[in-house]
Amino acid sequence: MQTKFMTAKEAAQLIQDGDTVGLMGGGGGLMEATHVFEAVQERFLSTQTPENLTVIHALGIGDKKTKGMNCFAHEGLVRRVIGGHWVWSPAMQQLALSNKIEAYILPGGVSSQLLREIGAGRPGLISHVGLGTVCDPRHGGGRMNDAAQDDLAEVIQIDGREYLRYKPFPVHVAIVRASSADEDGNISFEHEAANLDAQSLALAARNSGGKVIVQVKERLPKGTLKAREVRIPSAWVDAIVVDPQQSTSYAIPFDPAFSGELTGPARLSSEAQDHAREVAAAQEAFSERQAVARRAYQELFNTGKTRPVINYGVGVPDAVAKLMAARNEQHRIYQTIEHGTYGGTLMDGVLFGYARNATAMLDAATQFDFYGGGGLDIAFLGFGEFDEEGSVNVSRLGGVTVGPGGFIDIAQNAKKVVFCGTLAAKGVQLKTGDGQMRVIAQGAVKKLVKKVDQITFSGPQGLVRQQEVLYLTERASFRLTPKGIELFELAPGIDLQRDVLDQMAFVPLLAHPLKVMDGACFKA
């Protein structure tokens, strides 16, 4: 029987001009098939083929330098990119900004679920996720630049209720990352820090008549893998590339506490140790980030649930997670992240998406099913800007494509959403730590705007869904009401007019009485 094992260079030859190629990864090296990506790049730079690819990925992929999606960021190599999160590849962001490619976004969960629907031969993904946002054809259709002309979804009605139908397409090649492959070609994930959408992606390519390329760390004898250990069966697999240098992340060669094989302390590389020390040093200085996190933490147990299911986003929400861990109160919640992981200690920065000593790991599509069905009680998310309707933008900032990742799926489906961030940006100078917050310099960029540049969370849709929505900043707290955005709380030491109202592009409702935030939030 002909072997499925081959070199990365040989696997790259399976991609043809004009193919739609599905990639997976979570940023920072999480389940990224780096060796195969680099082989595709090397082939293109040497031969100018393949060309005009369409690339789809659900979450971020890369290291913000040369790896991941950066391998595909060459004019001519890609024609269209449908990306969940773009910040891991500044080079690809620049191609989008200059209209050298067609740039689109989809919610991370929608991407994973759509791939599953494509693999099942169903007519696309029918979902409420994305209504009223940039993914809705009435608000942009997922288009991120002028070169993008198509809508990725259409509005339909079922039983008098609106949904989006995300349109299916064939996937010609799937590039998947896993841990091991036996001689027959069965695939396991035992050393991976997540499952992500590997199964959905492989299924989509297999049943589209395409090719499934799997990068693994080791080749095992036939019969080594038990049936329940196999996550992708040999029948789905066309090519297997073994990379003995495959690592848990770009910073960490291997840590079994990330894969769930063992529990214990970190096994960090020297680079990761330096990063950890820098993070720890930065956290020693009390700042507005910690103040907002403390205020957000107060909302954690106001959900009506004795043990709520929660999700943390990037940015200030990281600090909420750290505060929970520092107070040793993880047992009071069910902690989840969209990558499919439950429990454990969440990582941040270049390791966002990893959890040490997790209690469970699901496939991403299943995790998003849980979110979409209403399983998430509260989510802590960041914001780039929000407007008088309560809509939030995180997907395009300053004209640059950022992408939502799992933000849309999470924000739209959590029963309670707590957006956390600073009231202004660029040149802001603040002083705190003594129980008050003082503004030394206001900042040149207003983040509370008349109308957001792009809708990543729809305030009007939040009202329809009867969500509880808060917007917490270091100066004031706001909430979404049927009559508009209401300012209901002021930080001690803040002047309402000078430090808040004058720094907004719209006039909020004012609660009576106007509460003062707990001064403990502002004490170092």
KAUR-V454461 format. One record per residue. N is the residue number from 1. RES is the residue in one small letter. OMEGA is omega in radians with two decimals (none if undefined). Layout:
n;res;omega
N;RES;OMEGA
N;RES;OMEGA
This chain:
n;res;omega
1;m;-3.12
2;q;-3.11
3;t;3.07
4;k;-3.11
5;f;-3.13
6;m;3.09
7;t;3.09
8;a;3.13
9;k;3.12
10;e;3.13
11;a;3.14
12;a;3.13
13;q;-3.13
14;l;-3.12
15;i;-3.12
16;q;3.09
17;d;3.07
18;g;-3.12
19;d;2.92
20;t;-3.03
21;v;3.10
22;g;3.13
23;l;3.06
24;m;3.11
25;g;-3.13
26;g;-3.13
27;g;3.10
28;g;3.13
29;g;-3.12
30;l;3.13
31;m;3.11
32;e;-3.12
33;a;-2.99
34;t;-3.07
35;h;3.14
36;v;3.10
37;f;-3.10
38;e;3.10
39;a;3.07
40;v;3.12
41;q;-3.13
42;e;3.12
43;r;-3.11
44;f;-3.11
45;l;-3.13
46;s;-2.98
47;t;-3.06
48;q;2.99
49;t;-0.09
50;p;3.13
51;e;3.08
52;n;3.11
53;l;2.86
54;t;-3.11
55;v;3.09
56;i;3.06
57;h;-3.02
58;a;-3.11
59;l;-3.12
60;g;3.13
61;i;3.04
62;g;-3.11
63;d;-3.10
64;k;-3.14
65;k;-3.00
66;t;-3.02
67;k;3.08
68;g;-3.12
69;m;3.08
70;n;3.10
71;c;-3.12
72;f;-3.04
73;a;3.11
74;h;3.13
75;e;-3.09
76;g;3.11
77;l;3.12
78;v;3.06
79;r;-3.07
80;r;3.06
81;v;3.03
82;i;-2.98
83;g;3.07
84;g;-3.10
85;h;-2.94
86;w;-2.93
87;v;3.14
88;w;3.11
89;s;3.09
90;p;-3.13
91;a;3.11
92;m;3.07
93;q;3.14
94;q;3.06
95;l;3.10
96;a;-3.11
97;l;-3.12
98;s;3.11
99;n;3.07
100;k;3.07
101;i;2.96
102;e;-3.04
103;a;3.13
104;y;2.98
105;i;2.95
106;l;3.00
107;p;-3.08
108;g;3.13
109;g;3.11
110;v;3.13
111;s;-3.13
112;s;-3.11
113;q;3.11
114;l;3.09
115;l;3.10
116;r;3.12
117;e;3.09
118;i;3.13
119;g;-3.14
120;a;3.12
121;g;3.13
122;r;-3.00
123;p;-3.14
124;g;3.13
125;l;3.06
126;i;-3.00
127;s;3.00
128;h;-3.09
129;v;3.13
130;g;3.09
131;l;3.11
132;g;-3.14
133;t;3.13
134;v;3.14
135;c;3.07
136;d;-3.12
137;p;3.08
138;r;-3.12
139;h;3.06
140;g;3.07
141;g;-3.13
142;g;-3.11
143;r;-3.09
144;m;3.07
145;n;-3.08
146;d;-3.13
147;a;3.13
148;a;-3.04
149;q;-3.04
150;d;2.96
151;d;3.14
152;l;-3.11
153;a;3.03
154;e;3.12
155;v;3.07
156;i;3.08
157;q;3.04
158;i;-3.12
159;d;3.08
160;g;-3.12
161;r;-3.13
162;e;3.01
163;y;2.94
164;l;2.97
165;r;3.07
166;y;-2.94
167;k;3.13
168;p;3.09
169;f;3.12
170;p;3.03
171;v;-3.04
172;h;-3.14
173;v;2.99
174;a;3.06
175;i;-2.97
176;v;3.07
177;r;3.11
178;a;-3.08
179;s;-3.01
180;s;3.01
181;a;3.05
182;d;-3.05
183;e;3.12
184;d;-3.13
185;g;3.04
186;n;-2.95
187;i;3.10
188;s;-3.07
189;f;-2.87
190;e;-3.11
191;h;-3.09
192;e;-3.12
193;a;3.10
194;a;3.01
195;n;-3.08
196;l;-3.05
197;d;-3.09
198;a;-3.13
199;q;-3.12
200;s;-3.11
201;l;3.13
202;a;3.13
203;l;-3.12
204;a;-3.13
205;a;-3.11
206;r;-3.06
207;n;2.95
208;s;-3.08
209;g;-3.10
210;g;-3.09
211;k;3.07
212;v;3.11
213;i;-3.12
214;v;3.01
215;q;3.13
216;v;3.12
217;k;-3.07
218;e;3.11
219;r;-3.05
220;l;3.07
221;p;3.10
222;k;3.11
223;g;-3.13
224;t;-3.08
225;l;3.03
226;k;-3.05
227;a;-3.11
228;r;3.09
229;e;-3.10
230;v;-3.14
231;r;3.03
232;i;-3.09
233;p;-3.11
234;s;-3.10
235;a;-3.13
236;w;-2.88
237;v;3.11
238;d;-3.06
239;a;3.12
240;i;3.12
241;v;3.13
242;v;3.07
243;d;-3.11
244;p;-3.13
245;q;-3.13
246;q;-3.04
247;s;3.11
248;t;3.06
249;s;3.10
250;y;-3.13
251;a;-3.01
252;i;3.14
253;p;3.10
254;f;3.06
255;d;-3.10
256;p;3.07
257;a;3.07
258;f;-3.10
259;s;3.14
260;g;-3.13
261;e;3.13
262;l;2.97
263;t;-3.14
264;g;-3.10
265;p;-3.10
266;a;2.97
267;r;-2.99
268;l;2.96
269;s;3.14
270;s;3.11
271;e;3.13
272;a;3.10
273;q;3.10
274;d;3.12
275;h;-3.14
276;a;3.12
277;r;3.11
278;e;3.12
279;v;-3.13
280;a;3.13
281;a;3.14
282;a;-3.10
283;q;-3.13
284;e;-3.14
285;a;-3.14
286;f;-3.08
287;s;3.12
288;e;3.11
289;r;3.12
290;q;3.13
291;a;3.12
292;v;3.13
293;a;3.12
294;r;3.12
295;r;3.13
296;a;-3.14
297;y;-3.13
298;q;3.14
299;e;-2.97
300;l;-3.05
301;f;3.06
302;n;-3.09
303;t;-3.07
304;g;3.11
305;k;3.13
306;t;3.09
307;r;-3.03
308;p;3.01
309;v;-3.02
310;i;3.03
311;n;3.07
312;y;3.01
313;g;-3.13
314;v;3.14
315;g;-3.13
316;v;3.09
317;p;3.04
318;d;-3.10
319;a;3.07
320;v;3.11
321;a;3.13
322;k;3.12
323;l;3.09
324;m;-3.14
325;a;-3.13
326;a;3.13
327;r;3.08
328;n;-3.09
329;e;3.14
330;q;-3.12
331;h;-3.11
332;r;-3.09
333;i;2.87
334;y;-3.06
335;q;3.13
336;t;2.90
337;i;-2.97
338;e;3.12
339;h;3.10
340;g;-3.02
341;t;3.06
342;y;3.01
343;g;3.12
344;g;3.11
345;t;-3.09
346;l;3.04
347;m;3.11
348;d;-3.13
349;g;-3.11
350;v;3.13
351;l;3.07
352;f;-3.07
353;g;3.08
354;y;3.04
355;a;3.10
356;r;3.11
357;n;3.11
358;a;3.13
359;t;3.13
360;a;3.07
361;m;3.10
362;l;2.97
363;d;-3.08
364;a;-3.12
365;a;3.12
366;t;3.09
367;q;3.13
368;f;2.99
369;d;3.13
370;f;3.10
371;y;-3.06
372;g;3.13
373;g;3.08
374;g;-3.09
375;g;-3.06
376;l;-3.10
377;d;-3.08
378;i;3.11
379;a;3.04
380;f;-3.04
381;l;3.06
382;g;3.03
383;f;3.02
384;g;3.07
385;e;2.98
386;f;-2.98
387;d;-3.03
388;e;3.06
389;e;-3.10
390;g;3.10
391;s;-3.05
392;v;3.07
393;n;2.94
394;v;-2.93
395;s;3.04
396;r;-3.07
397;l;-3.10
398;g;-3.14
399;g;-3.08
400;v;3.11
401;t;3.09
402;v;-3.12
403;g;-3.04
404;p;-2.96
405;g;3.11
406;g;-3.02
407;f;-3.07
408;i;3.14
409;d;-3.07
410;i;-3.07
411;a;-3.07
412;q;-2.98
413;n;3.10
414;a;3.12
415;k;3.12
416;k;-3.13
417;v;3.11
418;v;3.08
419;f;-3.05
420;c;3.09
421;g;3.12
422;t;-3.05
423;l;-3.14
424;a;-3.11
425;a;3.05
426;k;3.08
427;g;3.12
428;v;3.02
429;q;-3.09
430;l;3.07
431;k;-3.13
432;t;-3.14
433;g;-3.12
434;d;-3.14
435;g;3.12
436;q;3.06
437;m;3.13
438;r;3.13
439;v;3.12
440;i;3.07
441;a;-2.94
442;q;-3.06
443;g;-3.04
444;a;-3.05
445;v;3.05
446;k;3.13
447;k;3.06
448;l;-2.90
449;v;3.11
450;k;3.12
451;k;-3.11
452;v;3.14
453;d;-3.13
454;q;-3.08
455;i;3.05
456;t;2.93
457;f;-3.10
458;s;3.06
459;g;3.11
460;p;3.10
461;q;3.08
462;g;3.09
463;l;3.10
464;v;-3.11
465;r;3.11
466;q;3.06
467;q;2.95
468;e;-3.03
469;v;3.10
470;l;3.08
471;y;-3.04
472;l;3.08
473;t;-3.13
474;e;-3.09
475;r;-3.06
476;a;3.10
477;s;-3.10
478;f;3.04
479;r;3.13
480;l;3.09
481;t;3.10
482;p;-3.13
483;k;3.14
484;g;3.13
485;i;-3.13
486;e;3.02
487;l;-3.04
488;f;-3.03
489;e;-3.11
490;l;3.10
491;a;3.10
492;p;-3.13
493;g;-3.10
494;i;3.05
495;d;-3.04
496;l;-3.06
497;q;-3.03
498;r;-2.97
499;d;-3.09
500;v;-3.02
501;l;3.13
502;d;-3.12
503;q;3.12
504;m;3.12
505;a;3.06
506;f;-3.11
507;v;-3.13
508;p;2.91
509;l;3.12
510;l;3.11
511;a;3.07
512;h;-0.01
513;p;3.08
514;l;-3.09
515;k;3.03
516;v;3.14
517;m;3.10
518;d;-3.13
519;g;3.12
520;a;3.11
521;c;-3.01
522;f;3.11
523;k;3.13
524;a;none
